[in-house]
Amino acid sequence: MGESFDRLPLAVQRFHKLVGAQELHGWVDTDAPSSPAASLLARCLGTPLRATSGPIRFELHAAPEAETWTRHFPSRTMTSRMRLDATRVVEQLGATRLTFDLCETDGRLEMRLKALHFLGMPCPRWLLPRVVAEETGQSDRLHFRVQASLPAIGTVASYRGHLTVSEQEPV
């Protein structure tokens, strides 16, 4: 992200500088998938299957080559693996590989979906899901919002909340 990383709120910067094994806690609100087909996809991806509000535990394993994110929602656990591929972030979520551009917009970190592969097969651009994935921050809180929806299927995943990130510099 270069210089644009420095424009992000300090909580976002601190989160993305964490290394090694970390455990963070916070609060999350999840929405249920909006249709039976969306529920089937959510089940395959490991995303929340019902609307809940409650504590979230987030496990991060950050190594130089990749990061593993395990989100313990109130009713479900979802794990994905992130790695850098040139200037893009690639997330492996079950049988799905998502490729994102990162950008800073008005103090928010946005992940913009550029490509998707399911079981190794590329998804045509016109069929790509609409994804909102953004982070903001205030004092020691990293605020996140994620929503993914598909035409004719509806919302597959939707959750938002915060994690508490130590105000100390990562070691």
N, C-alpha and C positions, 0 to 999 in steps of 0.2 A: 504494500500500500504506500510505501514511501512516506513522504511528508504528510499525507492526508491522515496517517495513523496518529500523528501528534495532535490533530484537531479533534480526536475522539475524547469523550469524557474520561477522566482518570480511572474510574471503576472499570470501564471497558478495556482500557490499556492494561491495567493491572491483571485483569482476567487473562488476556491473551499473552501475557508475559510469564504466566505460571509454568513451572516445569516439574517433572516428576509426578508422583502420585499425590493428588489433592482431593479433598472432600469439601464441598460447599453445601450450604443449606439455604433455603428460602421458602417461597410460597408460590403456588401455581394454581391457575384456573384452567380447566380443560373443557372442551366442548365435545359432544358426541358426533361421530360421522353423520352426515345428513341424509344418507340413503343406504339401503341394503348393500348395493355395490360398493359404496364408499366404505362401509363397515368391513367388507371382505378385504379390500385393499389395506385398510388400517390394520387388520389382523395380520396380514402378510408382512407389513412394515414394522409392526410392534408399537405403533402409535396408540394413544389412549382410545378406548372403545366407548367410554361413557363420560358424561359431564361430571366433573368433580371440582372441588376446591379443597386445598390442603397443603401440607408441607411437601416440599420436594427436596430430595437428596441427590446431589450431582457429584458423580465420581469422574475425575479427570486423570488420565494417564498421558502425560505430555512428554514425548521423546522427540529428538531432533527430526526423525523421519516421518512421524505420524502422531496423532492424538486419538485416544479412545475416549468417547463421551458416553457415560452411562447415566441416564436420567431415571431416577426412581420416582415416578408419579404416584399419587395416592392409590391408584388402582392398577398400575401397569409399569413395567420396566422396559425402556427402549435403549438400545446400544447402537452407536454408529462409530465409524472410524473415519477420521479426516486426515488428508495429506495434501501437501502443496504440489502442484503440477505446473511448473513454470510460474505463471502469474495467477493461476486459478486454484481454487480449493475444490478437491474432489472428496465427496462424502459417500461412503459405502454404508447403506442402510438395508440390511437383509439382502435380497436379490437385486436391489436397485442401486445404481451408481449415478450420483447427481454431480454435475460440474457447475460451479458458481464463480462469478466475478465478485470481488469485494470492492465496495466503494463507501466513501464517507459522504453523507448528505445531511446538511443542517445538524451536525453533531451526532448523527446516527450511523452505526455500521450496518450496511445493507448487503445481504447476499442475494445476488441476482442470478437466477437459474439460466444457464446457457445450453445445457445438454443433459439428457437422461438416457440411461441404458437400463433395460430390465432383462435379466437373465442373459446379459451380454448383447442384447439386440438394441440398436439405437431407436429412440422414439422420434418420430417425425416432428419437426419444429411446430407445425400447426396443431399437434396434439399435446404439446408440453403442458404440464399442469401450471396453473397460476400459483406462484409461491411468494409469500411475504415472509421474510426472515430478517429480523432487525434487532439490534441491541442499542440501548442507550444507557446512561448511567447518571447517578446522583449520589454524592458522598461515597458510602461503602456499598452501594447497591448497583448491581448490573441488572437492568430491566430488559426482558426479552419478549418478543412476540413472533409466533410462527403460525402460519396458516397455509395449507395446500389444498387446492381444489382442481377438479377436472371438469371440462365441459360435459354436460348431460349426466354426470355422476354426482357432482356436488363436492362439498367439503369432506376431505378424507381425514385431515388432522388440523386441529386448532387449539393452541394453548398460549398462555401469556403469564408472566409473573416476574419474580426477581430472585436473584441469588446474592447473598452477602459475600463480598470480596474484601479481604483484609486490606486496610489502608497502608500496611507496611509494604515496602518494596519486596518482590519475590527474591528468594535467595538463589 
